[in-house]
């Protein structure tokens, strides 16, 4: 059996994980962090006609929460690149859906859920730069405190979390709990 594959769980098991998890940030704190991120993004990009890109799947919640907070014109797109699939550990970057809008000579803002190792965002940034983006900015809701395999500069960050398995606000636990009402860490073994 491949140790990197996640074991399927039931919805009941997912809710049990949530009940036992440590709440790192309740929803009110996360929403305040999103307000701050949006204000910083607006200050930096309001006059650039940016292409705002959702990094699927985890980035869908931060993306959806940030968009209505940005009160300036922009276009949107999405990409779906993953190193995880149904595994708990990352592998090679796989493109499931590439950019649809032309980034040539544009400012591009990538919005994702978490900066973990940095490989996925680094790969996505490299593709946009290769396709002619004038600048590539990165916004993540959560920065995990840990050593990184890639040196990725985050321009707009919401919160920091310890090097634990975290979920909620777009981040999943074995395919579930992206909708958790805050940011949680799996309970530590006792």
Secondary structure as GFF3:
##gff-version 3
##sequence-region A 1 190
A	DSSP	alpha_helix	11	20	.	.	.	ID=ss1
A	DSSP	beta_strand	22	26	.	.	.	ID=ss2
A	DSSP	alpha_helix	27	45	.	.	.	ID=ss3
A	DSSP	beta_strand	51	56	.	.	.	ID=ss4
A	DSSP	alpha_helix	59	67	.	.	.	ID=ss5
A	DSSP	beta_strand	75	82	.	.	.	ID=ss6
A	DSSP	beta_strand	94	97	.	.	.	ID=ss7
A	DSSP	beta_strand	107	115	.	.	.	ID=ss8
A	DSSP	alpha_helix	119	130	.	.	.	ID=ss9
A	DSSP	beta_strand	135	144	.	.	.	ID=ss10
A	DSSP	beta_strand	156	161	.	.	.	ID=ss11
A	DSSP	beta_strand	166	167	.	.	.	ID=ss12
A	DSSP	beta_strand	182	185	.	.	.	ID=ss13
###
